[in-house]
């Protein structure tokens, strides 16, 4: 179910090129790269309620939305969470901060803070929906951990 799907290979190449050009913070790069490597873009809706940021002409979801949705699906099991971030509240808060950092990296300066505030106020519903679907699914978590280790080794961060 989760894992690299060959039909997404061109999307992954495009995302890699986009990330190279944007040069986001390493944590933004890592999460987006892993999200696409495990095929999570198939399950994500991109940036909910902010569809003008999705790449509609290319029929692609915004990479930040895909990464943020993956973080919500992983919850407290995310390998990127800082030490001490072991509660649902803290994990959601960190995921939302990651989204704000990514918005700034992608050049959405005017939107980053108001939309981050909107996430903090209203995204509890999305978080709770992910918790009700028994996330993270074992296959997803295993795929993410494998890709996480690969990207850490390739980037010399292991």
Secondary structure by P-SEA (a helix, b strand, c coil): cccccccaaaaaaaaaaaaaaacccaaaaaaaaaaaaaccccccccccccccccccccccccaaaaaaaaaaaacccccccccccccaaaaaaaaaaaaaaaaaaaccccaaaaaaaaaaccaaaaaaaaaaaccccaaaaaaaaaaaaaaaaaaccc
